[in-house]
Amino acid sequence: MTYFVVRPLQAPYQIYSDMSAWDAKVPDIDRQVHISEIWKKGTGLLNPLEMPDFLQLERPRKSLPEVFFSDNGILICSGKAKRILEEFDPGLHQFISIRVILKSGQDAPGEHFILNVHHTLDTIIDEKTKSDSIMATLPDDPSRHLMSLRLSAEHSGGVGVDKSKLTSAHLWREKAYRKIFMMSDALNKRLSEAGIRFLKAIKAQEY
């Protein structure tokens, strides 16, 4: 079984932070946009020297999820999540250490990493995928016609997957929909057993 990973746009999976220190580190706006595109779409490797040294959360929080998005589409994961992802996909994803600072000024407990999922597959079958969103997020591949994958994906089977195109990868982005994460059943199960929610995973339909 394959899972489609929905990106919720609200807390606790979207947590805003003050990135003014990163603005000072990378002052060129065009360069910031380029880096942000890599965060959002996994279009290549990130340069650790250009990464923010820390994120300072804008609001008080009692705890943090193991995986969450922050400003500019940056994806953060805990050390616990990193260990499981590396266990399933050794060497496949990029992790860059980052401090997460609470609103109080104290460091958030545990390790945190920028997670760059840049491995891509082409498994989604447009004709077998339902989309009812009016948010027209066109695919990166103009030959693909599906308007959006904000879906009917809220329902199991909303995304159709070609199982012949699955590989040994357990977490990947889609070639034509690079903001989309897909996940194997085995990885989803292991994360769930560890009490980790990788955003919101919904069952896809395999064909």
Backbone as CSV, one residue per row, in Angstrom:
resi,resn,N_x,N_y,N_z,CA_x,CA_y,CA_z,C_x,C_y,C_z
1,MET,0.844,-1.192,0.000,0.000,0.000,0.000,0.887,1.253,0.000
2,THR,0.458,2.243,-0.750,1.172,3.513,-0.834,0.322,4.608,-0.206
3,TYR,0.983,5.586,0.383,0.280,6.696,1.021,0.635,8.011,0.336
4,PHE,-0.393,8.820,0.164,-0.257,10.197,-0.295,-0.168,11.071,0.959
5,VAL,0.802,11.964,1.007,1.012,12.781,2.209,0.498,14.193,1.963
6,VAL,-0.568,14.532,2.668,-1.154,15.861,2.579,-0.370,16.816,3.468
7,ARG,-0.155,18.010,2.986,0.526,19.035,3.788,-0.503,19.958,4.435
8,PRO,-0.832,19.756,5.693,-1.755,20.683,6.365,-1.113,22.064,6.475
9,LEU,-1.901,23.091,6.328,-1.385,24.457,6.339,-1.576,25.140,7.681
10,GLN,-1.961,24.374,8.687,-2.200,24.961,9.998,-1.385,24.210,11.053
11,ALA,-1.361,24.780,12.279,-0.676,24.120,13.388,-1.343,22.766,13.638
12,PRO,-0.589,21.771,14.105,0.822,21.861,14.503,1.817,21.592,13.373
13,TYR,1.326,21.416,12.148,2.234,21.029,11.063,2.814,22.219,10.326
14,GLN,2.278,23.405,10.557,2.849,24.640,10.033,3.107,25.546,11.225
15,ILE,4.384,25.773,11.521,4.761,26.555,12.698,5.656,27.705,12.243
16,TYR,5.191,28.913,12.447,5.916,30.070,11.935,7.060,30.469,12.861
17,SER,8.105,31.001,12.245,9.308,31.364,13.002,9.886,32.659,12.460
18,ASP,10.767,33.245,13.242,11.488,34.452,12.834,12.765,34.023,12.117
19,MET,12.845,34.290,10.818,14.013,33.895,10.033,14.846,35.103,9.625
20,SER,14.763,36.189,10.398,15.505,37.403,10.045,17.009,37.150,10.038
21,ALA,17.482,36.233,10.877,18.916,35.917,10.885,19.329,35.271,9.566
22,TRP,18.426,34.489,8.974,18.729,33.894,7.665,18.744,34.972,6.592
23,ASP,17.839,35.958,6.706,17.833,37.070,5.752,19.189,37.781,5.749
24,ALA,19.785,37.911,6.940,21.095,38.556,7.028,22.193,37.664,6.448
25,LYS,22.038,36.357,6.627,23.041,35.415,6.143,23.001,35.282,4.620
26,VAL,21.787,35.294,4.066,21.608,35.217,2.611,20.793,36.443,2.193
27,PRO,21.443,37.604,2.043,20.708,38.854,1.805,20.123,38.985,0.403
28,ASP,20.645,38.224,-0.556,20.164,38.342,-1.927,18.790,37.689,-2.059
29,ILE,17.777,38.464,-2.420,16.410,37.969,-2.482,16.251,36.869,-3.529
30,ASP,16.878,37.044,-4.679,16.783,36.024,-5.726,17.361,34.702,-5.245
31,ARG,18.455,34.776,-4.494,19.055,33.547,-3.970,18.141,32.899,-2.929
32,GLN,17.515,33.715,-2.113,16.560,33.183,-1.138,15.420,32.447,-1.832
33,VAL,14.922,33.036,-2.908,13.830,32.409,-3.659,14.280,31.074,-4.231
34,HIS,15.492,31.039,-4.771,16.035,29.797,-5.335,16.140,28.716,-4.263
35,ILE,16.669,29.071,-3.110,16.807,28.105,-2.019,15.433,27.625,-1.556
36,SER,14.487,28.556,-1.451,13.139,28.198,-1.017,12.487,27.224,-1.991
37,GLU,12.769,27.379,-3.281,12.222,26.448,-4.267,12.760,25.038,-4.037
38,ILE,14.017,24.933,-3.633,14.575,23.615,-3.326,13.877,23.031,-2.104
39,TRP,13.665,23.870,-1.072,12.936,23.384,0.105,11.560,22.865,-0.273
40,LYS,10.872,23.628,-1.105,9.476,23.313,-1.420,9.340,22.124,-2.365
41,LYS,10.290,22.010,-3.300,10.117,21.031,-4.374,11.191,19.952,-4.426
42,GLY,12.216,20.047,-3.592,13.259,19.027,-3.612,13.959,18.932,-4.951
43,THR,14.263,20.071,-5.566,14.837,20.071,-6.913,16.346,19.868,-6.940
44,GLY,16.956,19.623,-5.806,18.400,19.401,-5.762,18.870,19.357,-4.323
45,LEU,20.182,19.416,-4.152,20.762,19.417,-2.813,20.898,20.841,-2.297
46,LEU,20.754,20.994,-1.006,20.936,22.282,-0.346,22.390,22.462,0.057
47,ASN,22.862,23.689,0.020,24.211,24.014,0.482,24.141,24.295,1.987
48,PRO,24.749,23.465,2.834,24.665,23.693,4.281,25.138,25.077,4.712
49,LEU,26.071,25.665,3.950,26.590,26.986,4.313,25.551,28.094,4.112
50,GLU,24.523,27.814,3.332,23.477,28.802,3.080,22.220,28.567,3.929
51,MET,22.283,27.595,4.795,21.111,27.266,5.599,21.019,28.150,6.834
52,PRO,19.812,28.412,7.315,19.688,29.149,8.582,20.327,28.358,9.712
53,ASP,20.954,29.054,10.635,21.573,28.389,11.776,20.532,28.002,12.815
54,PHE,19.406,28.744,12.826,18.356,28.446,13.801,17.018,29.002,13.310
55,LEU,15.959,28.461,13.873,14.618,29.005,13.727,14.156,29.423,15.117
56,GLN,13.648,30.625,15.264,13.070,31.053,16.541,11.561,31.141,16.368
57,LEU,10.844,30.310,17.108,9.398,30.229,16.956,8.736,31.527,17.384
58,GLU,7.691,31.917,16.662,7.022,33.187,16.927,6.043,33.111,18.087
59,ARG,5.542,31.904,18.387,4.545,31.761,19.434,4.977,30.705,20.442
60,PRO,4.545,30.829,21.683,4.883,29.809,22.682,4.265,28.461,22.310
61,ARG,5.011,27.401,22.583,4.504,26.045,22.332,4.967,25.138,23.458
62,LYS,4.070,24.245,23.897,4.422,23.283,24.935,5.231,22.131,24.364
63,SER,4.990,21.815,23.090,5.723,20.717,22.454,5.740,20.942,20.951
64,LEU,6.588,20.186,20.276,6.695,20.275,18.822,6.406,18.912,18.210
65,PRO,5.774,18.888,17.032,5.638,17.613,16.323,6.995,17.142,15.826
66,GLU,7.083,15.878,15.500,8.349,15.315,15.024,8.698,15.795,13.614
67,VAL,7.680,16.216,12.864,7.877,16.722,11.501,6.961,17.921,11.324
68,PHE,7.503,19.051,10.861,6.659,20.214,10.624,7.298,21.143,9.598
69,PHE,6.463,21.973,8.984,6.921,23.010,8.072,7.042,24.325,8.823
70,SER,7.974,25.176,8.352,8.049,26.535,8.852,8.123,27.484,7.654
71,ASP,8.612,28.682,7.866,8.576,29.717,6.835,9.299,29.297,5.554
72,ASN,8.813,29.822,4.434,9.410,29.569,3.123,9.387,28.096,2.727
73,GLY,8.528,27.316,3.357,8.397,25.914,2.985,9.489,25.012,3.510
74,ILE,10.256,25.478,4.492,11.328,24.649,5.040,10.721,23.526,5.885
75,LEU,11.198,22.302,5.690,10.674,21.129,6.378,11.661,20.707,7.463
76,ILE,11.161,20.574,8.679,11.994,20.250,9.843,11.571,18.895,10.398
77,CYS,12.548,18.082,10.765,12.227,16.817,11.423,13.103,16.652,12.662
78,SER,12.641,15.827,13.569,13.378,15.549,14.802,14.454,14.504,14.548
79,GLY,15.351,14.363,15.516,16.352,13.307,15.433,15.716,11.928,15.405
80,LYS,14.630,11.767,16.127,13.906,10.485,16.159,13.369,10.133,14.777
81,ALA,12.761,11.109,14.105,12.253,10.869,12.752,13.403,10.611,11.780
82,LYS,14.486,11.361,11.927,15.647,11.185,11.048,16.179,9.758,11.113
83,ARG,16.281,9.211,12.301,16.831,7.859,12.451,15.970,6.826,11.726
84,ILE,14.666,6.988,11.777,13.777,6.038,11.100,13.868,6.212,9.586
85,LEU,13.886,7.445,9.119,13.995,7.681,7.680,15.311,7.144,7.129
86,GLU,16.383,7.303,7.875,17.675,6.779,7.425,17.709,5.255,7.469
87,GLU,16.993,4.680,8.418,16.902,3.219,8.503,16.220,2.651,7.256
88,PHE,15.167,3.323,6.787,14.401,2.831,5.639,15.014,3.251,4.302
89,ASP,15.537,4.456,4.225,16.109,4.980,2.975,17.537,5.461,3.220
90,PRO,18.466,4.551,3.509,19.828,4.996,3.837,20.470,5.802,2.714
91,GLY,20.923,7.020,3.059,21.627,7.870,2.115,20.763,8.538,1.059
92,LEU,19.436,8.372,1.126,18.580,8.871,0.056,18.150,10.320,0.266
93,HIS,18.011,10.753,1.516,17.523,12.090,1.825,18.632,12.934,2.464
94,GLN,18.487,14.241,2.361,19.484,15.160,2.925,18.974,15.719,4.252
95,PHE,19.838,15.668,5.266,19.528,16.200,6.588,20.594,17.220,6.960
96,ILE,20.178,18.401,7.393,21.107,19.444,7.811,20.701,19.906,9.211
97,SER,21.605,19.815,10.143,21.303,20.153,11.533,20.910,21.621,11.677
98,ILE,19.906,21.877,12.529,19.450,23.241,12.781,18.938,23.350,14.216
99,ARG,19.191,24.493,14.864,18.628,24.755,16.191,17.200,25.253,16.039
100,VAL,16.333,24.748,16.876,14.976,25.285,16.973,14.861,25.930,18.346
101,ILE,14.598,27.234,18.344,14.551,27.999,19.586,13.102,28.367,19.886
102,LEU,12.687,28.083,21.096,11.322,28.385,21.500,11.132,29.892,21.664
103,LYS,9.894,30.319,21.755,9.583,31.730,21.951,10.261,32.279,23.200
104,SER,10.431,31.421,24.207,11.056,31.820,25.472,12.543,32.094,25.347
105,GLY,13.140,31.648,24.231,14.578,31.791,24.047,15.351,30.529,24.362
106,GLN,14.681,29.527,24.913,15.322,28.246,25.207,15.328,27.362,23.964
107,ASP,16.326,26.507,23.861,16.358,25.546,22.766,15.252,24.509,22.958
108,ALA,14.600,24.149,21.862,13.633,23.059,21.917,14.367,21.768,22.246
109,PRO,13.756,20.882,23.023,14.422,19.629,23.391,14.754,18.771,22.171
110,GLY,15.860,18.063,22.238,16.232,17.123,21.195,16.906,17.759,19.994
111,GLU,17.261,16.917,19.039,17.906,17.359,17.804,16.853,17.690,16.752
112,HIS,17.185,18.628,15.853,16.317,18.950,14.743,17.143,19.110,13.469
113,PHE,16.516,18.798,12.356,17.206,18.808,11.068,16.299,19.384,9.985
114,ILE,16.907,20.120,9.059,16.217,20.444,7.815,16.179,19.160,6.999
115,LEU,15.004,18.775,6.554,14.841,17.555,5.767,14.586,17.926,4.307
116,ASN,15.455,17.489,3.438,15.318,17.735,2.005,15.061,16.404,1.310
117,VAL,13.806,16.165,0.945,13.433,14.952,0.207,13.537,15.300,-1.275
118,HIS,14.602,14.863,-1.919,14.856,15.240,-3.310,14.761,14.069,-4.272
119,HIS,14.537,12.868,-3.743,14.380,11.691,-4.611,12.983,11.723,-5.237
120,THR,12.901,11.520,-6.554,11.613,11.600,-7.239,11.287,10.305,-7.980
121,LEU,10.000,10.014,-8.044,9.462,8.933,-8.862,8.278,9.500,-9.646
122,ASP,7.771,8.706,-10.583,6.630,9.134,-11.395,5.541,8.070,-11.274
123,THR,4.884,8.029,-10.144,3.945,6.945,-9.852,2.478,7.337,-9.964
124,ILE,2.166,8.624,-9.886,0.764,9.041,-9.876,0.143,8.907,-11.267
125,ILE,-1.034,8.283,-11.324,-1.797,8.153,-12.559,-2.864,9.243,-12.560
126,ASP,-2.706,10.225,-13.425,-3.633,11.353,-13.443,-5.086,10.900,-13.608
127,GLU,-5.318,9.974,-14.556,-6.679,9.556,-14.878,-7.345,8.801,-13.738
128,LYS,-6.544,8.300,-12.806,-7.083,7.549,-11.672,-7.088,8.384,-10.399
129,THR,-6.829,9.677,-10.539,-6.715,10.552,-9.378,-7.810,11.604,-9.411
130,LYS,-8.513,11.740,-8.315,-9.621,12.687,-8.218,-9.122,14.014,-7.667
131,SER,-9.568,15.112,-8.272,-9.218,16.428,-7.760,-10.437,17.329,-7.843
132,ASP,-10.817,17.895,-6.712,-11.965,18.798,-6.713,-11.576,20.181,-6.209
133,SER,-10.267,20.471,-6.147,-9.807,21.744,-5.611,-9.949,22.864,-6.631
134,ILE,-10.316,24.040,-6.158,-10.328,25.201,-7.039,-8.986,25.934,-6.968
135,MET,-8.076,25.412,-6.129,-6.734,26.004,-6.030,-5.884,25.403,-7.142
136,ALA,-5.787,26.063,-8.253,-5.183,25.498,-9.457,-3.671,25.458,-9.347
137,THR,-3.163,24.442,-8.706,-1.720,24.244,-8.613,-1.301,23.362,-9.775
138,LEU,-0.868,23.959,-10.857,-0.522,23.186,-12.040,0.703,22.322,-11.776
139,PRO,0.747,21.143,-12.371,1.929,20.302,-12.201,3.156,20.935,-12.837
140,ASP,4.315,20.535,-12.364,5.558,21.061,-12.923,5.766,20.589,-14.359
141,ASP,5.218,19.432,-14.683,5.308,18.898,-16.037,4.068,19.365,-16.808
142,PRO,4.203,20.278,-17.767,3.030,20.830,-18.447,2.236,19.818,-19.258
143,SER,2.824,18.649,-19.515,2.081,17.624,-20.252,1.070,16.919,-19.352
144,ARG,1.173,17.136,-18.051,0.234,16.526,-17.111,-0.926,17.476,-16.897
145,HIS,-2.134,16.946,-16.894,-3.302,17.811,-16.948,-4.004,18.019,-15.616
146,LEU,-3.654,17.277,-14.605,-4.384,17.376,-13.340,-4.173,18.750,-12.717
147,MET,-5.254,19.402,-12.335,-5.161,20.767,-11.835,-4.507,20.852,-10.465
148,SER,-4.847,19.944,-9.590,-4.348,20.070,-8.228,-4.391,18.731,-7.522
149,LEU,-3.521,18.576,-6.539,-3.586,17.377,-5.710,-3.895,17.761,-4.274
150,ARG,-4.745,18.741,-4.106,-5.270,19.040,-2.778,-6.555,18.281,-2.588
151,LEU,-6.972,17.623,-3.416,-7.871,16.538,-3.644,-9.217,16.499,-2.991
152,SER,-9.879,15.582,-3.417,-10.583,14.439,-2.919,-9.595,13.500,-2.269
153,ALA,-8.329,13.893,-2.149,-7.346,13.068,-1.469,-7.617,13.019,0.003
154,GLU,-8.511,13.820,0.482,-8.883,13.698,1.886,-9.574,12.369,2.111
155,HIS,-9.863,11.654,1.049,-10.529,10.359,1.158,-9.592,9.278,0.614
156,SER,-9.599,8.119,1.237,-8.760,7.017,0.774,-9.053,6.720,-0.696
157,GLY,-8.019,6.457,-1.454,-8.183,6.131,-2.857,-8.273,7.339,-3.752
158,GLY,-8.137,8.541,-3.191,-8.228,9.746,-4.009,-7.090,9.896,-4.985
159,VAL,-5.962,9.257,-4.696,-4.795,9.288,-5.584,-4.565,7.899,-6.148
160,GLY,-4.421,7.816,-7.467,-4.125,6.544,-8.111,-2.640,6.408,-8.383
161,VAL,-2.085,5.246,-8.046,-0.644,5.001,-8.161,-0.380,3.787,-9.046
162,ASP,0.587,3.909,-9.929,1.022,2.799,-10.779,2.035,1.971,-9.993
163,LYS,1.605,0.817,-9.507,2.487,0.026,-8.642,3.702,-0.528,-9.385
164,SER,3.634,-0.570,-10.724,4.792,-1.062,-11.479,5.940,-0.065,-11.447
165,LYS,5.654,1.191,-11.052,6.687,2.216,-11.009,7.240,2.436,-9.601
166,LEU,6.751,1.657,-8.646,7.295,1.747,-7.294,8.672,1.104,-7.250
167,THR,9.533,1.624,-6.398,10.892,1.095,-6.252,11.127,0.761,-4.785
168,SER,12.374,0.620,-4.412,12.704,0.328,-3.018,12.620,1.565,-2.132
169,ALA,12.442,2.745,-2.733,12.335,3.983,-1.946,11.068,3.959,-1.101
170,HIS,11.187,4.450,0.130,10.036,4.483,1.038,9.428,5.873,1.168
171,LEU,10.169,6.914,0.778,9.674,8.281,0.810,10.215,8.998,-0.419
172,TRP,9.319,9.673,-1.151,9.763,10.333,-2.368,8.810,11.464,-2.744
173,ARG,9.258,12.267,-3.713,8.398,13.271,-4.325,7.968,12.770,-5.696
174,GLU,6.887,13.362,-6.185,6.402,12.990,-7.502,7.021,13.882,-8.580
175,LYS,7.414,13.276,-9.685,8.081,13.990,-10.776,7.269,15.190,-11.256
176,ALA,5.979,15.005,-11.455,5.149,16.077,-12.007,4.503,16.942,-10.935
177,TYR,4.582,16.516,-9.689,3.956,17.251,-8.587,4.953,17.307,-7.439
178,ARG,5.969,18.138,-7.576,7.121,18.044,-6.683,6.850,18.524,-5.268
179,LYS,5.715,19.165,-5.045,5.368,19.517,-3.678,4.693,18.360,-2.952
180,ILE,4.499,17.260,-3.672,3.792,16.095,-3.132,4.791,15.086,-2.575
181,PHE,4.483,14.564,-1.383,5.242,13.445,-0.826,4.414,12.175,-0.956
182,MET,5.094,11.079,-1.265,4.475,9.758,-1.239,5.288,8.887,-0.286
183,MET,4.620,7.902,0.304,5.263,7.106,1.347,4.804,5.651,1.257
184,SER,5.722,4.741,1.556,5.373,3.334,1.554,4.583,2.961,2.797
185,ASP,3.858,1.873,2.691,3.094,1.359,3.829,4.031,0.993,4.982
186,ALA,5.182,0.391,4.651,6.118,-0.040,5.698,6.648,1.141,6.498
187,LEU,6.988,2.238,5.806,7.487,3.420,6.514,6.385,4.066,7.333
188,ASN,5.204,4.169,6.762,4.082,4.755,7.501,3.799,3.971,8.778
189,LYS,3.847,2.649,8.671,3.599,1.802,9.841,4.669,2.008,10.900
190,ARG,5.933,2.067,10.473,7.035,2.230,11.441,6.958,3.585,12.130
191,LEU,6.648,4.628,11.374,6.507,5.958,11.975,5.352,5.974,12.970
192,SER,4.248,5.347,12.603,3.088,5.304,13.498,3.428,4.565,14.789
193,GLU,4.156,3.457,14.659,4.558,2.693,15.842,5.437,3.525,16.772
194,ALA,6.205,4.439,16.187,7.094,5.302,16.974,6.384,6.560,17.469
195,GLY,5.094,6.678,17.152,4.344,7.855,17.585,4.633,9.093,16.763
196,ILE,5.080,8.894,15.522,5.428,10.016,14.650,4.401,10.134,13.534
197,ARG,3.841,11.334,13.375,2.966,11.606,12.242,3.751,12.423,11.223
198,PHE,3.986,11.815,10.069,4.653,12.550,8.990,3.567,13.315,8.251
199,LEU,3.246,14.506,8.784,2.154,15.312,8.261,0.880,14.470,8.281
200,LYS,0.163,14.368,7.187,-1.104,13.622,7.178,-1.097,12.632,6.027
201,ALA,-0.902,11.358,6.345,-0.788,10.312,5.316,-2.139,9.662,5.076
202,ILE,-2.519,9.574,3.783,-3.810,9.017,3.381,-3.554,7.936,2.341
203,LYS,-4.272,6.833,2.447,-4.059,5.713,1.536,-4.356,6.094,0.091
204,ALA,-3.438,5.716,-0.789,-3.656,5.841,-2.222,-4.200,4.506,-2.748
205,GLN,-4.654,4.503,-3.971,-5.132,3.269,-4.615,-4.104,2.821,-5.628
206,GLU,-3.631,1.589,-5.513,-2.639,1.073,-6.439,-3.306,0.342,-7.595
207,TYR,-2.714,0.509,-8.782,-3.242,-0.133,-9.989,-2.127,-0.881,-10.713
